[in-house]
Amino acid sequence: VRYAVKISPKKLYLMTGINSLKDYSLEESKAQYKALIECISKALPDTQIILESVLPHANGLVVISEFNSYIQQIAEEKGFRYLDLYSLYAVDGKMPAELTIDGLHLKPETYNIWYEVIRADLRKEYYPQLRTTRCMQRFAREFLAHSEAGK
């Protein structure tokens, strides 16, 4: 949240939850998610928040669908948008093996599905001011570098 406050974005796309679902009960994960949303809402009152679904898992974890329903409910209650990425990837409720390196983490080329959804959303609002491809590629490089530094 501190990093987001520092840059004060106009839009914030948020995906979280898969690790919580692995380590905590569904109810605990919901409580953590709700607390995070409250924190972000207070810290960034002028930011448009888009809540993204959790992606499917190769094992077809039912709890992911239940958690995604909760995310959608929170989005409706808060007046946020809900972005259903789960449906873009799931086949019979599972992440196809050919899209991942380990059943959970996407192969680099598989991120293009996600990228194109966000790109289309950003283009609607910011085009032509935003050079989408270069900006998103730069953002992805910076995000990955930041993520790797945090490990």
Disulfide bonds with the S-S distance in Angstrom:
none
